[in-house]
Amino acid sequence: MVYLPIASDSSRTVERRYITDSNVLETRFFCATGQVTLTDLLLVASEEFKQENLLPDHELIRELMCIDGEVQVEIDFCPRADYGSRPVRFRHGLLAAPELFAG
């Protein structure tokens, strides 16, 4: 589990929608000083593909893009294991990609 809130204190309006026929969530923050869009994608693969390829079980990809003006955002990255009860440590994984592990 990863606790990864992304927010702006100056948000006046927030709109969310799923991109048609996908698991991609688009969140738009409309603020006094501008607009940002947060795009969330949870990568999933078929069981067959996972058996044939060495890949993470699941992966969350988040992209934050400023669309207009300037917006100050706060990002709090706090990964946890066992449904949030234990902290995790970082290490370099395959191809130098960071991995999180508990133990």
ChimeraX commands (.cxc) that place a marker at each C-alpha (Angstrom):
marker #1 position 0.00,0.00,0.00 radius 0.5
marker #1 position 1.29,3.45,-0.84 radius 0.5
marker #1 position -0.17,6.58,0.66 radius 0.5
marker #1 position 0.50,9.18,-2.03 radius 0.5
marker #1 position -1.86,12.14,-1.83 radius 0.5
marker #1 position -1.42,14.95,-4.31 radius 0.5
marker #1 position -3.43,18.07,-3.55 radius 0.5
marker #1 position -3.50,21.83,-3.69 radius 0.5
marker #1 position -4.68,24.01,-0.82 radius 0.5
marker #1 position -5.90,26.60,-3.30 radius 0.5
marker #1 position -8.31,24.27,-5.14 radius 0.5
marker #1 position -11.66,25.92,-5.77 radius 0.5
marker #1 position -13.13,23.10,-7.83 radius 0.5
marker #1 position -12.07,19.50,-8.46 radius 0.5
marker #1 position -13.43,17.39,-11.34 radius 0.5
marker #1 position -12.79,13.67,-11.88 radius 0.5
marker #1 position -13.53,11.43,-14.84 radius 0.5
marker #1 position -12.38,8.12,-16.27 radius 0.5
marker #1 position -11.03,8.21,-19.80 radius 0.5
marker #1 position -13.52,6.29,-21.97 radius 0.5
marker #1 position -13.13,2.48,-21.88 radius 0.5
marker #1 position -10.05,2.59,-19.63 radius 0.5
marker #1 position -8.87,2.48,-16.03 radius 0.5
marker #1 position -7.23,5.90,-16.40 radius 0.5
marker #1 position -8.56,8.48,-13.94 radius 0.5
marker #1 position -8.15,12.16,-14.75 radius 0.5
marker #1 position -8.51,14.68,-11.91 radius 0.5
marker #1 position -8.54,18.39,-12.66 radius 0.5
marker #1 position -7.80,20.95,-9.95 radius 0.5
marker #1 position -9.09,24.45,-10.73 radius 0.5
marker #1 position -7.28,26.95,-8.49 radius 0.5
marker #1 position -7.17,30.71,-8.11 radius 0.5
marker #1 position -3.72,30.82,-9.75 radius 0.5
marker #1 position -4.11,28.14,-12.44 radius 0.5
marker #1 position -5.12,24.61,-13.32 radius 0.5
marker #1 position -3.39,21.24,-12.94 radius 0.5
marker #1 position -4.37,17.79,-14.17 radius 0.5
marker #1 position -3.49,14.61,-12.31 radius 0.5
marker #1 position -3.65,11.42,-14.38 radius 0.5
marker #1 position -3.68,8.07,-12.57 radius 0.5
marker #1 position -3.14,4.71,-14.26 radius 0.5
marker #1 position -3.09,1.38,-12.46 radius 0.5
marker #1 position -1.25,-1.05,-14.71 radius 0.5
marker #1 position -2.59,-4.58,-14.63 radius 0.5
marker #1 position -1.66,-7.59,-16.73 radius 0.5
marker #1 position -3.25,-10.93,-17.49 radius 0.5
marker #1 position -2.19,-13.93,-15.41 radius 0.5
marker #1 position -0.68,-15.49,-18.54 radius 0.5
marker #1 position 1.42,-12.40,-19.26 radius 0.5
marker #1 position 2.62,-12.22,-15.63 radius 0.5
marker #1 position 3.71,-15.87,-15.72 radius 0.5
marker #1 position 5.82,-15.28,-18.85 radius 0.5
marker #1 position 7.36,-11.92,-17.88 radius 0.5
marker #1 position 9.21,-10.68,-14.81 radius 0.5
marker #1 position 7.19,-7.62,-13.90 radius 0.5
marker #1 position 5.70,-6.02,-10.78 radius 0.5
marker #1 position 2.38,-7.45,-9.65 radius 0.5
marker #1 position 0.75,-4.06,-10.12 radius 0.5
marker #1 position 2.02,-0.55,-10.67 radius 0.5
marker #1 position 0.48,2.89,-10.12 radius 0.5
marker #1 position 1.63,5.61,-12.50 radius 0.5
marker #1 position 0.75,9.21,-11.65 radius 0.5
marker #1 position 1.40,12.22,-13.87 radius 0.5
marker #1 position 0.83,15.77,-12.66 radius 0.5
marker #1 position 0.76,18.46,-15.33 radius 0.5
marker #1 position 0.26,22.20,-14.98 radius 0.5
marker #1 position -2.22,23.23,-17.68 radius 0.5
marker #1 position -2.51,26.94,-16.93 radius 0.5
marker #1 position -0.80,29.46,-14.65 radius 0.5
marker #1 position 1.09,28.36,-11.54 radius 0.5
marker #1 position -0.25,26.05,-8.85 radius 0.5
marker #1 position 1.52,25.01,-5.67 radius 0.5
marker #1 position 0.87,21.35,-4.85 radius 0.5
marker #1 position 1.80,19.11,-1.96 radius 0.5
marker #1 position 2.93,15.54,-2.59 radius 0.5
marker #1 position 3.27,13.22,0.40 radius 0.5
marker #1 position 4.96,9.88,-0.45 radius 0.5
marker #1 position 4.53,7.45,2.42 radius 0.5
marker #1 position 4.67,3.75,1.38 radius 0.5
marker #1 position 3.46,1.17,3.91 radius 0.5
marker #1 position 3.15,-2.62,4.12 radius 0.5
marker #1 position 0.46,-4.82,5.64 radius 0.5
marker #1 position -2.39,-2.40,4.90 radius 0.5
marker #1 position -0.54,0.57,6.30 radius 0.5
marker #1 position 0.67,-0.97,9.56 radius 0.5
marker #1 position 4.42,-1.22,8.75 radius 0.5
marker #1 position 6.89,1.13,7.03 radius 0.5
marker #1 position 8.93,-0.10,4.08 radius 0.5
marker #1 position 12.52,0.37,2.90 radius 0.5
marker #1 position 13.87,1.18,-0.54 radius 0.5
marker #1 position 16.43,-0.74,-2.60 radius 0.5
marker #1 position 17.56,-0.79,-6.23 radius 0.5
marker #1 position 15.78,-3.44,-8.26 radius 0.5
marker #1 position 16.07,-4.69,-11.81 radius 0.5
marker #1 position 17.38,-2.10,-14.24 radius 0.5
marker #1 position 18.05,0.21,-11.26 radius 0.5
marker #1 position 14.31,0.73,-10.74 radius 0.5
marker #1 position 13.54,1.43,-7.08 radius 0.5
marker #1 position 11.76,-1.30,-5.14 radius 0.5
marker #1 position 9.96,-1.07,-1.84 radius 0.5
marker #1 position 10.09,-3.93,0.63 radius 0.5
marker #1 position 9.08,-4.64,4.20 radius 0.5
marker #1 position 11.13,-6.73,6.55 radius 0.5
marker link #1:1,2 radius 0.2
marker link #1:2,3 radius 0.2
marker link #1:3,4 radius 0.2
marker link #1:4,5 radius 0.2
marker link #1:5,6 radius 0.2
marker link #1:6,7 radius 0.2
marker link #1:7,8 radius 0.2
marker link #1:8,9 radius 0.2
marker link #1:9,10 radius 0.2
marker link #1:10,11 radius 0.2
marker link #1:11,12 radius 0.2
marker link #1:12,13 radius 0.2
marker link #1:13,14 radius 0.2
marker link #1:14,15 radius 0.2
marker link #1:15,16 radius 0.2
marker link #1:16,17 radius 0.2
marker link #1:17,18 radius 0.2
marker link #1:18,19 radius 0.2
marker link #1:19,20 radius 0.2
marker link #1:20,21 radius 0.2
marker link #1:21,22 radius 0.2
marker link #1:22,23 radius 0.2
marker link #1:23,24 radius 0.2
marker link #1:24,25 radius 0.2
marker link #1:25,26 radius 0.2
marker link #1:26,27 radius 0.2
marker link #1:27,28 radius 0.2
marker link #1:28,29 radius 0.2
marker link #1:29,30 radius 0.2
marker link #1:30,31 radius 0.2
marker link #1:31,32 radius 0.2
marker link #1:32,33 radius 0.2
marker link #1:33,34 radius 0.2
marker link #1:34,35 radius 0.2
marker link #1:35,36 radius 0.2
marker link #1:36,37 radius 0.2
marker link #1:37,38 radius 0.2
marker link #1:38,39 radius 0.2
marker link #1:39,40 radius 0.2
marker link #1:40,41 radius 0.2
marker link #1:41,42 radius 0.2
marker link #1:42,43 radius 0.2
marker link #1:43,44 radius 0.2
marker link #1:44,45 radius 0.2
marker link #1:45,46 radius 0.2
marker link #1:46,47 radius 0.2
marker link #1:47,48 radius 0.2
marker link #1:48,49 radius 0.2
marker link #1:49,50 radius 0.2
marker link #1:50,51 radius 0.2
marker link #1:51,52 radius 0.2
marker link #1:52,53 radius 0.2
marker link #1:53,54 radius 0.2
marker link #1:54,55 radius 0.2
marker link #1:55,56 radius 0.2
marker link #1:56,57 radius 0.2
marker link #1:57,58 radius 0.2
marker link #1:58,59 radius 0.2
marker link #1:59,60 radius 0.2
marker link #1:60,61 radius 0.2
marker link #1:61,62 radius 0.2
marker link #1:62,63 radius 0.2
marker link #1:63,64 radius 0.2
marker link #1:64,65 radius 0.2
marker link #1:65,66 radius 0.2
marker link #1:66,67 radius 0.2
marker link #1:67,68 radius 0.2
marker link #1:68,69 radius 0.2
marker link #1:69,70 radius 0.2
marker link #1:70,71 radius 0.2
marker link #1:71,72 radius 0.2
marker link #1:72,73 radius 0.2
marker link #1:73,74 radius 0.2
marker link #1:74,75 radius 0.2
marker link #1:75,76 radius 0.2
marker link #1:76,77 radius 0.2
marker link #1:77,78 radius 0.2
marker link #1:78,79 radius 0.2
marker link #1:79,80 radius 0.2
marker link #1:80,81 radius 0.2
marker link #1:81,82 radius 0.2
marker link #1:82,83 radius 0.2
marker link #1:83,84 radius 0.2
marker link #1:84,85 radius 0.2
marker link #1:85,86 radius 0.2
marker link #1:86,87 radius 0.2
marker link #1:87,88 radius 0.2
marker link #1:88,89 radius 0.2
marker link #1:89,90 radius 0.2
marker link #1:90,91 radius 0.2
marker link #1:91,92 radius 0.2
marker link #1:92,93 radius 0.2
marker link #1:93,94 radius 0.2
marker link #1:94,95 radius 0.2
marker link #1:95,96 radius 0.2
marker link #1:96,97 radius 0.2
marker link #1:97,98 radius 0.2
marker link #1:98,99 radius 0.2
marker link #1:99,100 radius 0.2
marker link #1:100,101 radius 0.2
marker link #1:101,102 radius 0.2
marker link #1:102,103 radius 0.2
view
